[in-house]
Amino acid sequence: MQLEFKNANINDIDTIYNLNKQLIDMYEDVESIEYEKVLAWVKRKITKYINEYTCVVLNNQTVGYYYFHHDEARMEIDDLYVLPEYQNKGIGSKILEKCCLETRLPIYLYVFSKNVRAIALYERFGFKIIENINNSRYIMQRDM
């Protein structure tokens, strides 16, 4: 599988937002959060950083997105999404492999605690749960 990685642009904002919203709807206890405020914050974040997001392409088709950036003395993998029809094909693994090869710094990410498939993938790459946030999300970290 030959993936291409290119910069996302403003045309990708709505797709990334909708992928994020789907995960929130699926895994978050939406009764316990200020749902509309959370979604507004998500939209602002994506819009602000869209030029730092990476678009993952396979055979000229967008198959996913992620935002990999410095955060003080470590790196964060933020908003890692593989479109549903391309999941379970090794694309998430290729994205993680690429990120892990790009830095010698610790890497962390947030994952919904109910997203067991994603947690299992991150664990295969050496990520460990280091914090539980409101019983709905974990922070996982991979140390070098």
C-alpha positions as CSV (number, residue, x, y, z in Angstrom):
1,M,0.0,0.0,0.0
2,Q,1.5,3.3,-1.1
3,L,0.0,6.2,0.9
4,E,0.6,9.8,0.0
5,F,0.6,12.6,2.6
6,K,-0.3,16.2,1.7
7,N,-1.3,19.3,3.5
8,A,-5.0,19.6,4.2
9,N,-6.8,22.9,3.3
10,I,-9.9,24.8,4.0
11,N,-11.9,22.4,1.8
12,D,-11.2,19.6,4.4
13,I,-12.5,21.5,7.4
14,D,-16.1,20.1,7.2
15,T,-15.0,16.5,6.6
16,I,-12.6,16.6,9.6
17,Y,-15.2,18.3,11.8
18,N,-17.8,15.6,10.8
19,L,-15.4,12.8,11.6
20,N,-14.7,14.4,15.0
21,K,-18.4,14.8,15.7
22,Q,-19.1,11.2,14.8
23,L,-16.6,10.0,17.4
24,I,-18.1,12.4,20.0
25,D,-21.6,11.1,19.2
26,M,-20.4,7.5,19.3
27,Y,-18.1,7.5,22.4
28,E,-18.8,10.5,24.6
29,D,-21.5,10.7,27.2
30,V,-23.1,13.7,25.5
31,E,-25.4,14.3,28.4
32,S,-22.4,15.1,30.6
33,I,-20.8,17.7,28.4
34,E,-21.8,21.1,27.0
35,Y,-22.3,19.5,23.6
36,E,-22.8,22.6,21.4
37,K,-19.9,24.4,23.1
38,V,-17.6,21.3,22.6
39,L,-18.6,21.2,18.9
40,A,-18.0,24.9,18.5
41,W,-14.6,24.5,20.1
42,V,-13.8,21.6,17.7
43,K,-14.7,23.6,14.7
44,R,-12.6,26.6,15.8
45,K,-9.6,24.4,16.5
46,I,-9.8,22.6,13.1
47,T,-10.3,25.9,11.3
48,K,-7.3,27.6,13.1
49,Y,-4.9,24.7,12.4
50,I,-6.2,23.4,9.1
51,N,-2.9,24.2,7.3
52,E,-1.1,21.9,9.8
53,Y,-3.3,18.9,9.3
54,T,-2.2,16.2,7.0
55,C,-4.5,14.6,4.4
56,V,-3.8,10.9,3.8
57,V,-4.3,9.8,0.2
58,L,-4.5,6.3,-1.4
59,N,-5.0,5.9,-5.1
60,N,-5.9,9.6,-5.5
61,Q,-8.7,9.2,-2.8
62,T,-8.6,10.8,0.6
63,V,-8.7,8.1,3.2
64,G,-7.8,9.9,6.4
65,Y,-6.5,12.9,8.3
66,Y,-4.3,13.7,11.3
67,Y,-2.6,16.6,13.0
68,F,0.8,15.9,14.4
69,H,2.5,18.8,16.3
70,H,4.9,19.9,19.1
71,D,3.4,20.5,22.5
72,E,6.3,21.6,24.8
73,A,8.7,18.7,25.3
74,R,6.6,16.1,23.4
75,M,4.6,15.6,20.3
76,E,0.8,15.2,20.0
77,I,-1.1,13.1,17.5
78,D,-4.4,15.0,17.3
79,D,-7.5,14.2,15.3
80,L,-6.3,11.0,13.7
81,Y,-9.1,9.7,11.5
82,V,-9.3,7.0,8.9
83,L,-12.6,7.2,6.9
84,P,-14.9,4.4,7.9
85,E,-14.8,2.6,4.5
86,Y,-10.9,2.5,4.8
87,Q,-10.6,1.2,8.3
88,N,-9.0,-2.2,9.1
89,K,-6.7,-1.9,6.1
90,G,-3.5,-0.9,7.9
91,I,-3.8,2.8,7.2
92,G,-4.0,3.8,10.8
93,S,-0.8,1.7,11.4
94,K,1.0,3.5,8.5
95,I,0.1,6.9,10.0
96,L,1.3,5.9,13.4
97,E,4.5,4.4,12.0
98,K,5.2,7.7,10.1
99,C,4.6,9.8,13.2
100,C,6.8,7.6,15.3
101,L,9.7,7.8,12.8
102,E,9.5,11.6,12.6
103,T,10.5,12.3,16.2
104,R,12.6,11.1,19.1
105,L,10.3,12.9,21.5
106,P,7.6,11.2,23.5
107,I,4.3,11.2,21.6
108,Y,0.9,11.4,23.3
109,L,-2.7,11.4,22.2
110,Y,-6.3,11.5,23.5
111,V,-8.6,8.6,22.9
112,F,-12.1,7.8,24.0
113,S,-12.0,5.1,26.7
114,K,-14.8,3.2,24.9
115,N,-12.9,3.2,21.6
116,V,-11.3,-0.2,22.2
117,R,-10.2,-0.8,18.6
118,A,-8.2,2.5,18.6
119,I,-6.7,1.7,22.1
120,A,-5.6,-1.7,20.9
121,L,-3.9,-0.1,17.9
122,Y,-2.1,2.4,20.0
123,E,-1.0,-0.2,22.5
124,R,0.6,-2.2,19.6
125,F,2.7,0.8,18.9
126,G,3.9,1.1,22.5
127,F,1.4,3.7,23.8
128,K,0.3,3.3,27.4
129,I,-2.5,4.9,29.3
130,I,-1.1,7.6,31.5
131,E,-4.3,9.5,32.5
132,N,-8.0,9.0,32.7
133,I,-10.1,12.1,32.0
134,N,-13.6,12.2,33.3
135,N,-14.0,8.5,32.7
136,S,-14.6,9.2,29.0
137,R,-11.1,9.7,27.6
138,Y,-7.6,8.5,28.1
139,I,-4.3,10.2,27.5
140,M,-1.9,7.6,26.1
141,Q,1.8,8.2,25.6
142,R,4.7,6.5,23.9
143,D,8.1,7.2,25.4
144,M,11.2,6.9,23.3
